[in-house]
Every structure is written in structure tokens, then in C-alpha cells.
Amino acid sequence: MSDPTPHRRSLGQRVGLFAGPTAAAVFMAGPYFGAALDPANPDLNRMAAVAVLMAAWWMTEAVPLAVTALLPM
């Protein structure tokens, strides 16, 4: 029998759910503001954005770990 109460996220999970994509967007927008990791290699910024998103979601457990593991795909 399943639990009738819905799953409630903790404050840390809710913060991580929005902070992760926000931090990833900053890395993706870096070349447009002159803050790129390597201006000659935009793939590096994309990779860093995905890594930051994964780290934020993994540390806060905002989404299930299986979902976080599939992000690089």
C-alpha cells in the first residue's frame, strides 16, 4: 500500500532545484559577457555548465540520482 501523503521537498532540495540551472546558465552565457573559461573552445563552457548542474543536483538531491546521472546524455 502506498503512502497517501505526497513527497515534500526540503528547503535545500528546492534551492538546489533552481540554483543548479541558474548556475549552469551563467556558465553557458559566459562567452557573451567575456567571462568564458576558454573563448576559443565553447564546448568547454557547455561541459562546465552540465558539470555544475549535475553537482548542484547531486549535492542537494533535488532530483533522483538516476536523473542526475543521465544529464550528460
C-alpha positions as CSV (number, residue, x, y, z in Angstrom):
1,M,0.0,0.0,0.0
2,S,1.4,3.4,-1.0
3,D,1.7,6.4,1.3
4,P,-1.2,8.8,0.5
5,T,0.8,11.9,1.5
6,P,2.7,13.5,-1.4
7,H,6.5,13.8,-1.2
8,R,7.6,17.2,0.1
9,R,11.0,18.6,-0.9
10,S,13.2,20.1,1.8
11,L,14.3,23.7,1.6
12,G,17.8,22.5,0.4
13,Q,16.2,20.5,-2.4
14,R,14.1,23.3,-3.5
15,V,17.0,25.7,-3.5
16,G,19.2,23.2,-5.5
17,L,16.4,22.6,-8.0
18,F,16.6,26.3,-9.1
19,A,20.2,27.1,-8.2
20,G,21.6,24.4,-10.4
21,P,20.0,25.6,-13.7
22,T,20.8,29.2,-12.8
23,A,24.5,28.4,-12.2
24,A,24.5,26.4,-15.5
25,A,23.0,29.3,-17.4
26,V,25.8,31.6,-16.0
27,F,28.4,29.2,-17.5
28,M,26.5,29.0,-20.8
29,A,26.3,32.8,-21.0
30,G,29.9,33.3,-20.2
31,P,31.2,33.8,-23.7
32,Y,28.6,36.6,-24.3
33,F,29.9,38.5,-21.3
34,G,33.6,38.0,-21.8
35,A,33.8,35.5,-18.9
36,A,34.4,32.4,-20.8
37,L,36.6,29.7,-19.5
38,D,38.3,29.4,-22.9
39,P,36.9,31.7,-25.6
40,A,38.4,29.6,-28.4
41,N,36.6,26.4,-27.1
42,P,32.8,27.0,-26.4
43,D,32.4,23.2,-25.8
44,L,34.4,23.7,-22.6
45,N,31.7,26.1,-21.3
46,R,28.9,23.7,-22.2
47,M,30.7,20.9,-20.4
48,A,31.3,23.1,-17.3
49,A,27.6,24.1,-17.3
50,V,26.5,20.4,-17.3
51,A,29.0,19.6,-14.6
52,V,27.8,22.5,-12.4
53,L,24.2,21.5,-12.9
54,M,25.0,17.8,-12.0
55,A,27.0,18.9,-8.9
56,A,24.2,21.1,-7.6
57,W,21.5,18.5,-8.1
58,W,23.7,15.7,-6.7
59,M,24.7,17.6,-3.6
60,T,21.2,18.8,-2.8
61,E,19.4,15.6,-4.1
62,A,16.9,17.9,-5.8
63,V,16.1,15.2,-8.3
64,P,16.6,11.4,-8.0
65,L,20.3,10.4,-8.5
66,A,19.4,8.4,-11.6
67,V,18.0,11.5,-13.3
68,T,21.2,13.4,-12.3
69,A,23.3,10.6,-13.8
70,L,21.5,10.9,-17.2
71,L,22.2,14.6,-17.6
72,P,25.4,14.2,-19.7
73,M,23.5,12.1,-22.2
